[in-house]
């Protein structure tokens, strides 16, 4: 047996071991990805509920005080929707949204707060308490009562009930504003 044959056998074993390790890691990654995806082990990190079916501002029948329809703009929108009346949970959510706006600090100019009401809702008293809040009127039954995050393109992204108006909304807003390339 010559020297080259004795050296080639360990080289083949090393090459085979490297190939097996690479194949095992590829198969393991594939299995983890599809198992987690189908079993729901790894979920999303958002706190809000995705708006299903997807809606845009253009699809909704909304008008401002002057009767004009709003258009998507360069900022994110934080909507509080109250169709008929604003009960104590709604009023608490309004207060929380103002506090969230302050907590956004340097990102606060990137966000507009909007009160979306039904046609029979009298919002003047609420708007006196929150003068920097914009008011839009929607046709009845278009939106659930709660809080919506709307992106600068005009897509309704997340929905929150009034009880989740604090930290869950703030966490999602910070994440969205951090990764957003628009608005």
C-alpha positions, 0 to 999 in steps of 0.5 A, spaced: 500 500 500 502 506 498 502 513 501 497 516 497 492 510 498 492 511 506 491 518 506 485 518 501 481 514 506 481 519 512 480 525 507 474 521 504 471 520 511 472 527 513 469 529 506 463 525 508 462 527 515 462 535 512 457 533 507 453 529 512 453 535 517 451 540 512 445 535 510 443 534 517 443 542 518 439 543 512 434 538 513 433 540 520 432 548 518 427 545 513 423 541 518 423 547 524 420 552 519 415 548 516 413 544 523 413 551 526 409 554 521 403 548 521 403 548 528 403 555 530 408 555 535 412 561 533 406 566 532 406 574 530 409 579 535 404 584 534 398 585 539 393 587 535 388 583 530 389 584 523 384 587 519 380 582 515 378 582 510 383 588 508 380 595 508 383 601 505 381 608 506 378 609 499 373 603 500 370 606 506 365 612 505 368 617 510 367 625 510 370 630 514 367 636 516 367 640 510 364 634 506 371 632 503 373 625 503 380 624 506 386 621 502 392 617 504 397 622 506 404 622 509 403 620 516 400 614 520 393 614 522 391 612 529 383 612 529 378 611 534 372 609 531 365 610 535 359 609 531 353 611 536 356 614 542 362 614 546 361 610 553 366 610 559 371 605 555 371 610 549 373 616 553 378 612 557 381 610 550 381 617 547 385 619 553 390 613 552 391 615 545 393 622 547 398 619 552 400 615 546 401 620 542 406 624 547 410 617 549 412 617 541 416 623 542 420 624 536 415 620 532 409 624 534 409 628 528 409 621 524 402 620 527 395 623 526 389 622 531 382 621 528 375 620 531 371 616 526 364 616 528 357 615 525 352 620 522 348 621 528 354 621 533 355 628 536 362 629 537 363 637 538 363 636 546 369 630 545 373 635 540 373 640 545 377 636 550 381 633 544 382 639 539 388 636 535 384 630 533 381 630 526 374 628 526 371 623 520 364 621 519 363 614 516 357 610 514 353 606 519 356 599 520 362 600 516 367 599 522 367 596 529 368 600 535 375 600 537 382 603 535 385 602 528 392 603 526 392 606 518 398 606 514 400 612 510 398 608 504 391 608 507 391 600 509 387 599 515 393 594 519 391 593 526 384 593 530 384 593 538 378 593 542 377 599 547 380 595 553 387 595 549 388 602 548 394 603 552 401 599 551 399 594 546 397 599 541 404 603 543 408 597 542 405 596 535 406 603 533 413 603 535 415 597 531 411 599 525 414 606 525 421 603 526 421 599 520 417 603 516 420 606 510 414 610 508 411 616 513 
